[in-house]
């Protein structure tokens, strides 16, 4: 899945060693990217449906 902010894959974002949740993925590991937090596009769609 791709980040809604930077459009890089979730694998490009840092993950906590204790948690594999996408909701807690951190900044993008791509050297030229300034995205600081993974934003799940599914979460945004869910909020629109509410």
PDB file of N, CA, C, O and CB in Angstrom:
ATOM      1  N   UNK A   1       0.841  -1.170   0.000  1.00  0.00           N
ATOM      2  CA  UNK A   1       0.000   0.000   0.000  1.00  0.00           C
ATOM      3  C   UNK A   1       0.893   1.242   0.000  1.00  0.00           C
ATOM      4  O   UNK A   1       1.994   1.213   0.549  1.00  0.00           O
ATOM      5  CB  UNK A   1      -0.960  -0.007   1.217  1.00  0.00           C
ATOM      6  N   UNK A   2       0.434   2.309  -0.599  1.00  0.00           N
ATOM      7  CA  UNK A   2       1.234   3.530  -0.683  1.00  0.00           C
ATOM      8  C   UNK A   2       0.745   4.587   0.303  1.00  0.00           C
ATOM      9  O   UNK A   2      -0.446   4.678   0.602  1.00  0.00           O
ATOM     10  CB  UNK A   2       1.201   4.089  -2.104  1.00  0.00           C
ATOM     11  N   UNK A   3       1.671   5.367   0.791  1.00  0.00           N
ATOM     12  CA  UNK A   3       1.379   6.458   1.719  1.00  0.00           C
ATOM     13  C   UNK A   3       0.553   7.524   1.001  1.00  0.00           C
ATOM     14  O   UNK A   3       0.836   7.857  -0.150  1.00  0.00           O
ATOM     15  CB  UNK A   3       2.693   7.070   2.292  1.00  0.00           C
ATOM     16  N   UNK A   4      -0.456   8.055   1.667  1.00  0.00           N
ATOM     17  CA  UNK A   4      -1.300   9.082   1.073  1.00  0.00           C
ATOM     18  C   UNK A   4      -0.582  10.430   1.011  1.00  0.00           C
ATOM     19  O   UNK A   4      -0.995  11.301   0.246  1.00  0.00           O
ATOM     20  CB  UNK A   4      -2.596   9.215   1.862  1.00  0.00           C
ATOM     21  N   UNK A   5       0.472  10.623   1.787  1.00  0.00           N
ATOM     22  CA  UNK A   5       1.220  11.881   1.768  1.00  0.00           C
ATOM     23  C   UNK A   5       2.301  11.889   0.690  1.00  0.00           C
ATOM     24  O   UNK A   5       2.344  12.791  -0.147  1.00  0.00           O
ATOM     25  CB  UNK A   5       1.850  12.133   3.129  1.00  0.00           C
ATOM     26  N   UNK A   6       3.173  10.879   0.716  1.00  0.00           N
ATOM     27  CA  UNK A   6       4.326  10.896  -0.191  1.00  0.00           C
ATOM     28  C   UNK A   6       4.215   9.888  -1.325  1.00  0.00           C
ATOM     29  O   UNK A   6       5.018   9.917  -2.257  1.00  0.00           O
ATOM     30  CB  UNK A   6       5.586  10.630   0.583  1.00  0.00           C
ATOM     31  N   UNK A   7       3.242   9.006  -1.259  1.00  0.00           N
ATOM     32  CA  UNK A   7       2.960   8.007  -2.289  1.00  0.00           C
ATOM     33  C   UNK A   7       4.031   6.926  -2.409  1.00  0.00           C
ATOM     34  O   UNK A   7       4.030   6.173  -3.383  1.00  0.00           O
ATOM     35  CB  UNK A   7       2.800   8.686  -3.609  1.00  0.00           C
ATOM     36  N   UNK A   8       4.945   6.834  -1.442  1.00  0.00           N
ATOM     37  CA  UNK A   8       5.893   5.724  -1.412  1.00  0.00           C
ATOM     38  C   UNK A   8       5.224   4.552  -0.709  1.00  0.00           C
ATOM     39  O   UNK A   8       4.270   4.734   0.047  1.00  0.00           O
ATOM     40  CB  UNK A   8       7.227   6.127  -0.695  1.00  0.00           C
ATOM     41  N   UNK A   9       5.725   3.354  -0.960  1.00  0.00           N
ATOM     42  CA  UNK A   9       5.111   2.173  -0.361  1.00  0.00           C
ATOM     43  C   UNK A   9       5.302   2.156   1.153  1.00  0.00           C
ATOM     44  O   UNK A   9       6.181   2.829   1.692  1.00  0.00           O
ATOM     45  CB  UNK A   9       5.695   0.902  -0.977  1.00  0.00           C
ATOM     46  N   UNK A  10       4.462   1.374   1.823  1.00  0.00           N
ATOM     47  CA  UNK A  10       4.576   1.272   3.283  1.00  0.00           C
ATOM     48  C   UNK A  10       5.914   0.672   3.686  1.00  0.00           C
ATOM     49  O   UNK A  10       6.400   0.946   4.783  1.00  0.00           O
ATOM     50  CB  UNK A  10       3.431   0.428   3.854  1.00  0.00           C
ATOM     51  N   UNK A  11       6.531  -0.155   2.812  1.00  0.00           N
ATOM     52  CA  UNK A  11       7.836  -0.740   3.124  1.00  0.00           C
ATOM     53  C   UNK A  11       8.930   0.322   3.205  1.00  0.00           C
ATOM     54  O   UNK A  11       9.960   0.093   3.839  1.00  0.00           O
ATOM     55  CB  UNK A  11       8.207  -1.783   2.076  1.00  0.00           C
ATOM     56  N   UNK A  12       8.725   1.468   2.581  1.00  0.00           N
ATOM     57  CA  UNK A  12       9.723   2.541   2.594  1.00  0.00           C
ATOM     58  C   UNK A  12       9.706   3.319   3.907  1.00  0.00           C
ATOM     59  O   UNK A  12      10.628   4.088   4.180  1.00  0.00           O
ATOM     60  CB  UNK A  12       9.484   3.492   1.429  1.00  0.00           C
ATOM     61  N   UNK A  13       8.679   3.131   4.715  1.00  0.00           N
ATOM     62  CA  UNK A  13       8.556   3.863   5.982  1.00  0.00           C
ATOM     63  C   UNK A  13       9.109   3.029   7.129  1.00  0.00           C
ATOM     64  O   UNK A  13       8.956   1.807   7.153  1.00  0.00           O
ATOM     65  CB  UNK A  13       7.083   4.239   6.256  1.00  0.00           C
ATOM     66  N   UNK A  14       9.749   3.699   8.077  1.00  0.00           N
ATOM     67  CA  UNK A  14      10.338   3.004   9.219  1.00  0.00           C
ATOM     68  C   UNK A  14       9.236   2.410  10.092  1.00  0.00           C
ATOM     69  O   UNK A  14       8.151   2.974  10.232  1.00  0.00           O
ATOM     70  CB  UNK A  14      11.226   3.963  10.047  1.00  0.00           C
ATOM     71  N   UNK A  15       9.546   1.275  10.662  1.00  0.00           N
ATOM     72  CA  UNK A  15       8.595   0.580  11.532  1.00  0.00           C
ATOM     73  C   UNK A  15       9.235   0.392  12.908  1.00  0.00           C
ATOM     74  O   UNK A  15      10.451   0.245  13.025  1.00  0.00           O
ATOM     75  CB  UNK A  15       8.172  -0.800  10.921  1.00  0.00           C
ATOM     76  N   UNK A  16       8.420   0.400  13.918  1.00  0.00           N
ATOM     77  CA  UNK A  16       8.883   0.124  15.268  1.00  0.00           C
ATOM     78  C   UNK A  16       9.212  -1.361  15.377  1.00  0.00           C
ATOM     79  O   UNK A  16       8.522  -2.194  14.789  1.00  0.00           O
ATOM     80  CB  UNK A  16       7.817   0.541  16.325  1.00  0.00           C
ATOM     81  N   UNK A  17      10.253  -1.694  16.117  1.00  0.00           N
ATOM     82  CA  UNK A  17      10.624  -3.096  16.293  1.00  0.00           C
ATOM     83  C   UNK A  17       9.540  -3.886  17.002  1.00  0.00           C
ATOM     84  O   UNK A  17       9.375  -5.080  16.750  1.00  0.00           O
ATOM     85  CB  UNK A  17      11.921  -3.202  17.067  1.00  0.00           C
ATOM     86  N   UNK A  18       8.797  -3.230  17.888  1.00  0.00           N
ATOM     87  CA  UNK A  18       7.788  -3.913  18.689  1.00  0.00           C
ATOM     88  C   UNK A  18       6.406  -3.907  18.047  1.00  0.00           C
ATOM     89  O   UNK A  18       5.481  -4.546  18.550  1.00  0.00           O
ATOM     90  CB  UNK A  18       7.710  -3.281  20.046  1.00  0.00           C
ATOM     91  N   UNK A  19       6.266  -3.192  16.944  1.00  0.00           N
ATOM     92  CA  UNK A  19       4.936  -3.035  16.376  1.00  0.00           C
ATOM     93  C   UNK A  19       5.020  -3.048  14.859  1.00  0.00           C
ATOM     94  O   UNK A  19       5.768  -2.263  14.276  1.00  0.00           O
ATOM     95  CB  UNK A  19       4.279  -1.735  16.871  1.00  0.00           C
ATOM     96  N   UNK A  20       4.268  -3.921  14.213  1.00  0.00           N
ATOM     97  CA  UNK A  20       4.255  -4.004  12.759  1.00  0.00           C
ATOM     98  C   UNK A  20       3.059  -3.285  12.154  1.00  0.00           C
ATOM     99  O   UNK A  20       2.830  -3.379  10.948  1.00  0.00           O
ATOM    100  CB  UNK A  20       4.255  -5.450  12.324  1.00  0.00           C
ATOM    101  N   UNK A  21       2.300  -2.574  12.964  1.00  0.00           N
ATOM    102  CA  UNK A  21       1.114  -1.890  12.490  1.00  0.00           C
ATOM    103  C   UNK A  21       1.471  -0.756  11.535  1.00  0.00           C
ATOM    104  O   UNK A  21       2.391   0.021  11.793  1.00  0.00           O
ATOM    105  CB  UNK A  21       0.313  -1.357  13.663  1.00  0.00           C
ATOM    106  N   UNK A  22       0.733  -0.670  10.431  1.00  0.00           N
ATOM    107  CA  UNK A  22       0.936   0.441   9.504  1.00  0.00           C
ATOM    108  C   UNK A  22       0.535   1.761  10.137  1.00  0.00           C
ATOM    109  O   UNK A  22       1.050   2.814   9.760  1.00  0.00           O
ATOM    110  CB  UNK A  22       0.144   0.216   8.220  1.00  0.00           C
ATOM    111  N   UNK A  23      -0.370   1.713  11.085  1.00  0.00           N
ATOM    112  CA  UNK A  23      -0.831   2.941  11.716  1.00  0.00           C
ATOM    113  C   UNK A  23       0.283   3.613  12.515  1.00  0.00           C
ATOM    114  O   UNK A  23       0.199   4.806  12.805  1.00  0.00           O
ATOM    115  CB  UNK A  23      -2.019   2.651  12.621  1.00  0.00           C
ATOM    116  N   UNK A  24       1.314   2.869  12.869  1.00  0.00           N
ATOM    117  CA  UNK A  24       2.403   3.437  13.661  1.00  0.00           C
ATOM    118  C   UNK A  24       3.710   3.510  12.874  1.00  0.00           C
ATOM    119  O   UNK A  24       4.789   3.627  13.454  1.00  0.00           O
ATOM    120  CB  UNK A  24       2.611   2.616  14.922  1.00  0.00           C
ATOM    121  N   UNK A  25       3.600   3.441  11.543  1.00  0.00           N
ATOM    122  CA  UNK A  25       4.806   3.554  10.724  1.00  0.00           C
ATOM    123  C   UNK A  25       5.294   4.993  10.784  1.00  0.00           C
ATOM    124  O   UNK A  25       4.507   5.939  10.829  1.00  0.00           O
ATOM    125  CB  UNK A  25       4.536   3.115   9.248  1.00  0.00           C
ATOM    126  N   UNK A  26       6.598   5.128  10.783  1.00  0.00           N
ATOM    127  CA  UNK A  26       7.190   6.449  10.931  1.00  0.00           C
ATOM    128  C   UNK A  26       7.568   7.092   9.617  1.00  0.00           C
ATOM    129  O   UNK A  26       6.885   6.936   8.605  1.00  0.00           O
ATOM    130  CB  UNK A  26       8.388   6.365  11.793  1.00  0.00           C
ATOM    131  N   UNK A  27       8.674   7.823   9.654  1.00  0.00           N
ATOM    132  CA  UNK A  27       9.069   8.617   8.494  1.00  0.00           C
ATOM    133  C   UNK A  27       9.534   7.755   7.330  1.00  0.00           C
ATOM    134  O   UNK A  27       9.923   6.598   7.496  1.00  0.00           O
ATOM    135  CB  UNK A  27      10.165   9.581   8.880  1.00  0.00           C
ATOM    136  N   UNK A  28       9.482   8.348   6.162  1.00  0.00           N
ATOM    137  CA  UNK A  28       9.870   7.664   4.934  1.00  0.00           C
ATOM    138  C   UNK A  28      11.390   7.533   4.884  1.00  0.00           C
ATOM    139  O   UNK A  28      12.104   8.477   5.220  1.00  0.00           O
ATOM    140  CB  UNK A  28       9.343   8.423   3.687  1.00  0.00           C
ATOM    141  N   UNK A  29      11.882   6.382   4.473  1.00  0.00           N
ATOM    142  CA  UNK A  29      13.313   6.100   4.427  1.00  0.00           C
ATOM    143  C   UNK A  29      13.958   6.513   3.096  1.00  0.00           C
ATOM    144  O   UNK A  29      15.176   6.412   2.950  1.00  0.00           O
ATOM    145  CB  UNK A  29      13.547   4.624   4.670  1.00  0.00           C
ATOM    146  N   UNK A  30      13.160   6.976   2.125  1.00  0.00           N
ATOM    147  CA  UNK A  30      13.705   7.437   0.851  1.00  0.00           C
ATOM    148  C   UNK A  30      14.513   8.714   1.125  1.00  0.00           C
ATOM    149  O   UNK A  30      13.975   9.666   1.691  1.00  0.00           O
ATOM    150  CB  UNK A  30      12.557   7.696  -0.210  1.00  0.00           C
ATOM    151  N   UNK A  31      15.783   8.749   0.738  1.00  0.00           N
ATOM    152  CA  UNK A  31      16.653   9.887   1.100  1.00  0.00           C
ATOM    153  C   UNK A  31      16.123  11.268   0.710  1.00  0.00           C
ATOM    154  O   UNK A  31      16.356  12.234   1.436  1.00  0.00           O
ATOM    155  CB  UNK A  31      17.985   9.700   0.464  1.00  0.00           C
ATOM    156  N   UNK A  32      15.429  11.384  -0.396  1.00  0.00           N
ATOM    157  CA  UNK A  32      14.960  12.701  -0.839  1.00  0.00           C
ATOM    158  C   UNK A  32      13.561  13.040  -0.344  1.00  0.00           C
ATOM    159  O   UNK A  32      13.052  14.122  -0.637  1.00  0.00           O
ATOM    160  CB  UNK A  32      14.983  12.770  -2.338  1.00  0.00           C
ATOM    161  N   UNK A  33      12.934  12.143   0.394  1.00  0.00           N
ATOM    162  CA  UNK A  33      11.561  12.349   0.853  1.00  0.00           C
ATOM    163  C   UNK A  33      11.544  12.984   2.242  1.00  0.00           C
ATOM    164  O   UNK A  33      12.328  12.606   3.113  1.00  0.00           O
ATOM    165  CB  UNK A  33      10.794  11.015   0.869  1.00  0.00           C
ATOM    166  N   UNK A  34      10.651  13.948   2.444  1.00  0.00           N
ATOM    167  CA  UNK A  34      10.555  14.644   3.736  1.00  0.00           C
ATOM    168  C   UNK A  34       9.339  14.209   4.553  1.00  0.00           C
ATOM    169  O   UNK A  34       9.051  14.799   5.594  1.00  0.00           O
ATOM    170  CB  UNK A  34      10.499  16.145   3.511  1.00  0.00           C
ATOM    171  N   UNK A  35       8.621  13.179   4.088  1.00  0.00           N
ATOM    172  CA  UNK A  35       7.435  12.690   4.797  1.00  0.00           C
ATOM    173  C   UNK A  35       7.847  12.135   6.165  1.00  0.00           C
ATOM    174  O   UNK A  35       8.734  11.286   6.249  1.00  0.00           O
ATOM    175  CB  UNK A  35       6.700  11.596   3.959  1.00  0.00           C
ATOM    176  N   UNK A  36       7.212  12.609   7.220  1.00  0.00           N
ATOM    177  CA  UNK A  36       7.570  12.215   8.584  1.00  0.00           C
ATOM    178  C   UNK A  36       6.671  11.143   9.180  1.00  0.00           C
ATOM    179  O   UNK A  36       7.000  10.580  10.224  1.00  0.00           O
ATOM    180  CB  UNK A  36       7.544  13.409   9.467  1.00  0.00           C
ATOM    181  N   UNK A  37       5.544  10.848   8.543  1.00  0.00           N
ATOM    182  CA  UNK A  37       4.614   9.869   9.102  1.00  0.00           C
ATOM    183  C   UNK A  37       3.804   9.236   7.984  1.00  0.00           C
ATOM    184  O   UNK A  37       3.254   9.936   7.133  1.00  0.00           O
ATOM    185  CB  UNK A  37       3.680  10.526  10.144  1.00  0.00           C
ATOM    186  N   UNK A  38       3.730   7.906   7.986  1.00  0.00           N
ATOM    187  CA  UNK A  38       2.927   7.193   7.002  1.00  0.00           C
ATOM    188  C   UNK A  38       1.454   7.507   7.219  1.00  0.00           C
ATOM    189  O   UNK A  38       0.953   7.414   8.340  1.00  0.00           O
ATOM    190  CB  UNK A  38       3.178   5.672   7.086  1.00  0.00           C
ATOM    191  N   UNK A  39       0.767   7.875   6.159  1.00  0.00           N
ATOM    192  CA  UNK A  39      -0.667   8.125   6.235  1.00  0.00           C
ATOM    193  C   UNK A  39      -1.380   7.085   5.383  1.00  0.00           C
ATOM    194  O   UNK A  39      -1.215   7.046   4.163  1.00  0.00           O
ATOM    195  CB  UNK A  39      -1.018   9.573   5.766  1.00  0.00           C
ATOM    196  N   UNK A  40      -2.167   6.250   6.031  1.00  0.00           N
ATOM    197  CA  UNK A  40      -2.861   5.155   5.372  1.00  0.00           C
ATOM    198  C   UNK A  40      -4.027   5.681   4.547  1.00  0.00           C
ATOM    199  O   UNK A  40      -4.923   6.313   5.106  1.00  0.00           O
ATOM    200  CB  UNK A  40      -3.353   4.135   6.399  1.00  0.00           C
ATOM    201  N   UNK A  41      -4.049   5.442   3.233  1.00  0.00           N
ATOM    202  CA  UNK A  41      -5.167   5.919   2.418  1.00  0.00           C
ATOM    203  C   UNK A  41      -6.492   5.262   2.795  1.00  0.00           C
ATOM    204  O   UNK A  41      -7.548   5.870   2.617  1.00  0.00           O
ATOM    205  CB  UNK A  41      -4.879   5.670   0.954  1.00  0.00           C
ATOM    206  N   UNK A  42      -6.460   4.033   3.312  1.00  0.00           N
ATOM    207  CA  UNK A  42      -7.684   3.343   3.725  1.00  0.00           C
ATOM    208  C   UNK A  42      -8.329   4.074   4.889  1.00  0.00           C
ATOM    209  O   UNK A  42      -9.553   4.197   4.940  1.00  0.00           O
ATOM    210  CB  UNK A  42      -7.386   1.879   4.111  1.00  0.00           C
ATOM    211  N   UNK A  43      -7.525   4.559   5.821  1.00  0.00           N
ATOM    212  CA  UNK A  43      -8.066   5.291   6.974  1.00  0.00           C
ATOM    213  C   UNK A  43      -8.820   6.539   6.510  1.00  0.00           C
ATOM    214  O   UNK A  43      -9.888   6.853   7.035  1.00  0.00           O
ATOM    215  CB  UNK A  43      -6.929   5.684   7.953  1.00  0.00           C
ATOM    216  N   UNK A  44      -8.275   7.235   5.545  1.00  0.00           N
ATOM    217  CA  UNK A  44      -8.927   8.446   5.053  1.00  0.00           C
ATOM    218  C   UNK A  44     -10.251   8.104   4.379  1.00  0.00           C
ATOM    219  O   UNK A  44     -11.230   8.832   4.544  1.00  0.00           O
ATOM    220  CB  UNK A  44      -8.008   9.196   4.074  1.00  0.00           C
ATOM    221  N   UNK A  45     -10.297   7.022   3.631  1.00  0.00           N
ATOM    222  CA  UNK A  45     -11.548   6.591   2.992  1.00  0.00           C
ATOM    223  C   UNK A  45     -12.584   6.245   4.058  1.00  0.00           C
ATOM    224  O   UNK A  45     -13.750   6.620   3.936  1.00  0.00           O
ATOM    225  CB  UNK A  45     -11.302   5.371   2.061  1.00  0.00           C
ATOM    226  N   UNK A  46     -12.157   5.521   5.116  1.00  0.00           N
ATOM    227  CA  UNK A  46     -13.059   5.140   6.193  1.00  0.00           C
ATOM    228  C   UNK A  46     -13.658   6.387   6.858  1.00  0.00           C
ATOM    229  O   UNK A  46     -14.848   6.405   7.175  1.00  0.00           O
ATOM    230  CB  UNK A  46     -12.317   4.275   7.234  1.00  0.00           C
ATOM    231  N   UNK A  47     -12.851   7.416   7.068  1.00  0.00           N
ATOM    232  CA  UNK A  47     -13.347   8.635   7.697  1.00  0.00           C
ATOM    233  C   UNK A  47     -14.376   9.324   6.812  1.00  0.00           C
ATOM    234  O   UNK A  47     -15.343   9.890   7.320  1.00  0.00           O
ATOM    235  CB  UNK A  47     -12.192   9.587   8.003  1.00  0.00           C
ATOM    236  N   UNK A  48     -14.184   9.286   5.498  1.00  0.00           N
ATOM    237  CA  UNK A  48     -15.141   9.877   4.573  1.00  0.00           C
ATOM    238  C   UNK A  48     -16.486   9.156   4.617  1.00  0.00           C
ATOM    239  O   UNK A  48     -17.533   9.780   4.447  1.00  0.00           O
ATOM    240  CB  UNK A  48     -14.583   9.852   3.158  1.00  0.00           C
ATOM    241  N   UNK A  49     -16.459   7.853   4.844  1.00  0.00           N
ATOM    242  CA  UNK A  49     -17.691   7.083   4.899  1.00  0.00           C
ATOM    243  C   UNK A  49     -18.499   7.372   6.159  1.00  0.00           C
ATOM    244  O   UNK A  49     -19.719   7.201   6.167  1.00  0.00           O
ATOM    245  CB  UNK A  49     -17.378   5.610   4.819  1.00  0.00           C
ATOM    246  N   UNK A  50     -17.827   7.811   7.229  1.00  0.00           N
ATOM    247  CA  UNK A  50     -18.535   8.138   8.465  1.00  0.00           C
ATOM    248  C   UNK A  50     -19.250   9.432   8.271  1.00  0.00           C
ATOM    249  O   UNK A  50     -19.920   9.910   9.187  1.00  0.00           O
ATOM    250  CB  UNK A  50     -17.582   8.219   9.669  1.00  0.00           C
TER     251      UNK A  50
END
